[in-house]
Every structure is written in structure tokens, then in C-alpha cells.
Amino acid sequence: MRSHLLNGLTAEHYRRSVTEGVERVAAKLATTERPFTGVTVDDLTPRIDAVDLDRPLGDTAAVLDELEELYLRDAVYFHHPRYLAHLNCPVVIPAVLGEAVLSAVNSSLDTWDQSAGGTLIERKLIDWTTERIGLGENADGVFTSGGSQSNLQALLLAREETKAESLDKLRVFASEVSHFSVKKSAKLLGLGPDAVVTIPVDHDKRMHTVALAHELERCAQDGLVPMAVVATAGTTDFGSIDPLPEIAELCEQFGVWMHVDAAYGCGLLTSLKHRNRLNGIERADSVTVDYHKSFFQPVSSSALLVRDVATLRHATYHAEYLNPRRMVQERIPNQVDKSLQTTRRFDALKLWMTLRVMGADGIGELFDEVCELAREGWKLLATDPRYDVVVEPTLSTLVFRYIPAGVTDPAEIDRANLYARKALFASGDAVVAGTKVGGRHYLKFTLLNPETTAADIAAVLDLIAGHAEQYLGESLDRAS
């Protein structure tokens, strides 16, 4: 069994095995004609249940053959131009190369004596990102597993900075279309059930700052403690960006921690055309970025950035066997001093490889392309009498609803849209997402693939309409 351990003696075996796996994936990518096969849970479950994990196949080729049947054939392929559903991006090749390197070397980014150069590379990328945001010379941060973890840590720091004696009095303010992780984080942090105050949004799905000011004032009048305002730069459903400068003014006025959830909108940090849409982000106390959304990185690759490095002390604990206090005096950099995680992958290497091969402008060019594509898609929807589109896109998301001619029952229209999404997914021809707006069911395109064209969008809209019309026709037949 030692022949399977990766070391100097098995380097050639490693090369052959990985090459064989890469060739399988490359062949699959080259021949995939649809983003999904349409396989059902009932179809796939028995095949996987039939695998006896206590009886290994013992041969890499045989395992890859099996994997083809159980996974590769039926995977949802985000690289396909008609995958238009969630915030999943196609990934760039330099980052995939970085993934291969970091997996093989297997550094752990908690302490210097486990990572050395990896520690410094991550710190360099944190500095690069804080400079792009404009947080100032005292800024710092750490890589995380994703936006939810970044938001959790940001609110942890905000909670500790309030020095409140009673957690029940703490309040967090976020828009009604903010990410669900805000409420989840509040619960995990031990805040009360009423801790998150929901702020309404305007027609463009941006936080109403007048309403925010009113709630902040009411909080003070009620003897409560405003803990944080969470502004969103790229909401999950609409890609909307809250008015950051106005929110920053209110946070300064009321002495409240300002957190910006830019998990989606962080791609604008490299944009060649639209960087100004993030104006005001430089005034935040903390910022979430997800490189695995709009920087075209493989999952996972995210970070939490803070204006004041001292606030990261709230996540610092010392263990004699890992990061004893004397290391601080010896100026030994341990990333675990800043992280909620201990053992942690060297995910920063993927972004490093991307920047060193493509450069920031290369990433920005790709993100600008999908933002422009969303504008084209919005024009198609706005001029198509079959559809109602909610808002003009700020980033690359379109939320819309099929409106059949002659049907006025909102519930029936809901069912037609739900059916169309489900039928489209079952066909495998395209994948779209869904959400609710005003209690009604809508469909959603999240455009993160520069290979997607306006023609793809038009074709998928025709497919959706066809499925919806089929449902309505069958519904009419059943009624008669």
C-alpha cells in the first residue's frame, strides 16, 4: 500500500495517475454538449448505493471508468455557456494548475512551520486586495472557505468591538435582499431572535438609507446597541449594490461597524470599466470577497478584509503546541492567529497563479464581459412581451418571469414558471435558477461565463416559453 503514498519514490506513479485523470476530464469538457444530462435522484442513487467501498477496484483506470458513470457523465458543468443558474463561475486554467500544485504539496496555512512561502504569498494577496479596496495601511485579512464564513467572522469582530454586556441588546442592520448568512451568523453568534433588523429596498433593490437612518435612531431611543450595518455589493438575486457612501456616512454618524458583503461584486475591484460602482467600499470596517465567484477561481477561495488589523485579535487564541505567544515577539507569522479555522488549504495559490499569468486586468476584462452580456440580456427581456424583467442589471444577474398571454391568475403563472424551470433542468438543455419577488415565483439568469452569448440567452428564453406553454396547454386540457 505504500506505493500509493505521494513521495519521491512514487513521483512517476503520481505523474501517470494525475495525467490519466486530467485526460479524462479534458475529454469530457471537450465533448460536453449540454450543462446537465437531466439525471434524476432516483436514477443516480441506486448506482452509487451499489458501490461496495470495502472492495476497492485497485486500478486507477477502473476507478476512472466507474467515476465516469457515477459523476463525470452527470455532473452539472458550469463551464457550459447555457449554465445560467447560480453564482458558479467557469474557472481559469492558471487557477486549476494552482489547485493541482497545492493539493499535491498539501501545505496547511495555519502556522509558519507548515507553510513558509505559502504564508507570505497569502499575506501578499491580502495586502493586494486591501489596496484595491482602499482600506488603508493598517488593513489586514485572511483567506476563508467562502462568503458565509467571511460574514460570520466579520460579525464576530463587530460583536466584540461593541463590548456590549448583553447580547440581547445587539442589533445588525441588513437589507431585505441581503445574504441569508447574515441571519445565520447572528444566530451562531448567540444574538437574540430579533437581532437582525431588515431594511427595505428601493425599486433597484438597493437598501433604503432613509429607512436605515430611522432604524438606527429608533435603536438608540430603545436603549439597544447597533452592532453592525451589512451593506451588500452584489446581492445574490439581483446583483444590486447598496449606496455605500451614504451608508458609510450613517455608520460614522452613529458609530456603527460597517461591513460590506462584496462576495459577488468584488470582481469590480479588477474591472476596467465599472470600478466606480464600488465607491464607498473603502470606508468599510470589514469586507467579504469571494474570488471563487467573480475572479473565476475554483471553490474555495474567499477572504475577509478588515480596516484595522487590531480587530483580528478577537479570533486569536494561542496553543503551546501550535502558535505559542512567544512567536509574536519573535515576529513569526502564523495565519491561525487571524483565522476561525486551524488546518486550512493554501487556496491563495490559485489566485496567485492567476494574477501572475493573466494579471488583474485579465480578470477584470472577463468580468466586464459578463456585465455587458447582462445588459444585452436585459434589452432582450425588456422588449420581449412574453417576459417581465424586474430591474436593470448592476452586475450580471437578470430576474424575470414568463407572463403568458391571456392568463391573469398569478398562482397559475407561478406554476407555469416553476414547471418551466423544472422541465428545462430535466431536459439538460440549460440550467436556470429561481427566486421569489413580492411573494411570486421568478426565474433568474446569473451570467458569469464570458462564453455565453446573447444568442444563448435568446435560445434559453424560447425554451422556457415552450415549457411554460406546454404546461399551460396541459393544464387547460385537464380543466376541460
Disulfide bonds with the S-S distance in Angstrom:
none
